[in-house]
Every structure is written in structure tokens, then in C-alpha cells.
């Protein structure tokens, strides 16, 4: 069972979500490979050492390739994030990147219902 996040964790998570979206928008063209990437959720560990970042990718068929590119550029994303949040946190959290496939799941259910 996941513990309730503190107000500070939620605040930092929202900040990371905004910053990550901005980083991908400005410098992520090569990573995105023409796909649309949305940062759907960010969860931060209580010690702020880890940030789990969930991405939604459209078109979904490209998600595997885009996730691989994100993973390869993890160091770059972390460095860029560090430049933005260094005033809020002592340590830049390690990034754990995940695919949020809930939209794909919803689309599958829609198709089944038709």
C-alpha cells in the first residue's frame, strides 16, 4: 500500500512534473521522435531521493521506442531538472521513468464496447 504523500512531497512532485514537461517541450524533440509526450504523474520518495515519472505517449505504437529514448537520456533529463530545482532540493532525485498506458487501456475498452 502506498503511503500518503506529505504536502511537501506533493509540492515537489508538481514542480518536477511542470519542469519535466517544459524540458521535454524545449529540448526533447530528438527524444520524442515526433511523438507527443505528456508527463501524467510524478511521485517523490519521502527522502526526495527518487522521483517516479509517468509518461503518456501518443501514438501509443511508438511508446516503446520513445521510452527507450527517454531512458537513454535519463542523465540529461536529470541534469536539466537539477538546474531548475536546485533551489528547492539539496539532492536532485534519481529519475525512474514509467509508461502510463491508461489512455491505451481506455481506448481498448472503448473499441471493445463498440
C-alpha positions as CSV (number, residue, x, y, z in Angstrom):
1,X,0.0,0.0,0.0
2,X,1.4,3.4,-1.0
3,X,1.7,5.9,1.8
4,X,0.0,9.2,1.7
5,X,2.4,11.8,0.4
6,X,3.2,14.8,2.5
7,X,2.3,18.3,1.4
8,X,6.0,19.0,0.6
9,X,6.2,15.8,-1.5
10,X,3.1,16.8,-3.4
11,X,4.5,20.3,-4.0
12,X,7.9,19.0,-5.2
13,X,6.2,16.3,-7.4
14,X,4.0,19.1,-9.1
15,X,7.1,21.2,-9.6
16,X,9.0,18.2,-11.1
17,X,6.0,17.5,-13.4
18,X,5.9,21.1,-14.6
19,X,9.7,21.3,-15.1
20,X,9.9,17.9,-16.9
21,X,7.1,18.9,-19.3
22,X,9.0,22.1,-20.0
23,X,12.3,20.3,-20.5
24,X,10.6,17.9,-23.0
25,X,8.9,20.7,-24.8
26,X,12.1,22.8,-25.2
27,X,14.9,20.2,-25.6
28,X,13.1,17.0,-26.1
29,X,12.4,17.0,-29.8
30,X,15.1,14.4,-30.5
31,X,13.9,12.3,-27.6
32,X,10.3,12.5,-28.6
33,X,11.0,11.3,-32.2
34,X,7.9,13.1,-33.4
35,X,5.6,11.6,-30.8
36,X,3.6,13.6,-28.2
37,X,4.8,13.0,-24.7
38,X,2.8,14.0,-21.6
39,X,4.0,13.9,-18.1
40,X,0.9,12.4,-16.4
41,X,2.1,11.7,-12.8
42,X,5.1,12.3,-10.6
43,X,5.6,10.6,-7.2
44,X,8.5,11.5,-5.0
45,X,10.0,9.3,-2.2
46,X,9.9,10.7,1.3
47,X,13.6,11.5,1.3
48,X,13.3,13.1,-2.2
49,X,16.0,10.7,-3.4
50,X,13.8,9.2,-6.1
51,X,11.1,10.6,-8.5
52,X,8.9,8.2,-10.3
53,X,7.7,9.9,-13.5
54,X,4.9,8.5,-15.6
55,X,4.6,9.4,-19.3
56,X,1.7,9.1,-21.7
57,X,2.9,8.8,-25.3
58,X,0.9,9.3,-28.5
59,X,0.7,7.5,-30.8
60,X,0.9,4.6,-28.4
61,X,2.6,2.3,-31.0
62,X,5.7,4.4,-30.7
63,X,5.8,4.3,-26.9
64,X,8.4,1.5,-26.7
65,X,10.9,3.4,-28.8
66,X,10.2,6.7,-27.1
67,X,10.5,5.2,-23.6
68,X,13.9,3.7,-24.7
69,X,15.0,7.2,-25.8
70,X,13.8,8.7,-22.5
71,X,15.7,6.0,-20.6
72,X,18.9,6.7,-22.7
73,X,18.6,10.4,-21.9
74,X,17.8,9.9,-18.2
75,X,21.1,11.6,-17.3
76,X,20.3,14.6,-19.5
77,X,16.7,14.9,-18.1
78,X,18.1,14.7,-14.5
79,X,20.7,17.3,-15.2
80,X,18.2,19.7,-16.8
81,X,15.8,19.1,-13.9
82,X,18.6,19.8,-11.4
83,X,19.2,23.2,-13.0
84,X,15.6,24.1,-12.3
85,X,15.0,22.6,-8.8
86,X,18.4,23.1,-7.2
87,X,17.0,25.9,-5.0
88,X,14.2,23.7,-3.6
89,X,16.2,20.4,-3.0
90,X,19.7,19.6,-1.8
91,X,19.9,16.5,-4.0
92,X,18.4,16.0,-7.5
93,X,16.2,12.9,-7.2
94,X,17.1,9.9,-9.3
95,X,14.6,9.5,-12.1
96,X,12.6,6.3,-12.6
97,X,10.7,6.5,-15.8
98,X,7.5,4.6,-16.5
99,X,5.0,4.4,-19.3
100,X,1.4,5.4,-18.3
101,X,-0.7,3.2,-20.5
102,X,-4.0,4.1,-19.0
103,X,-5.1,6.0,-22.2
104,X,-4.3,2.9,-24.3
105,X,-6.3,0.9,-21.8
106,X,-9.3,3.3,-22.1
107,X,-9.1,3.2,-25.9
108,X,-9.1,-0.7,-25.9
109,X,-12.2,-0.7,-23.7
110,X,-13.9,1.8,-26.0
111,X,-13.1,-0.3,-29.0
112,X,-14.5,-3.4,-27.2
113,X,-17.7,-1.6,-26.3
114,X,-18.2,-0.7,-30.0
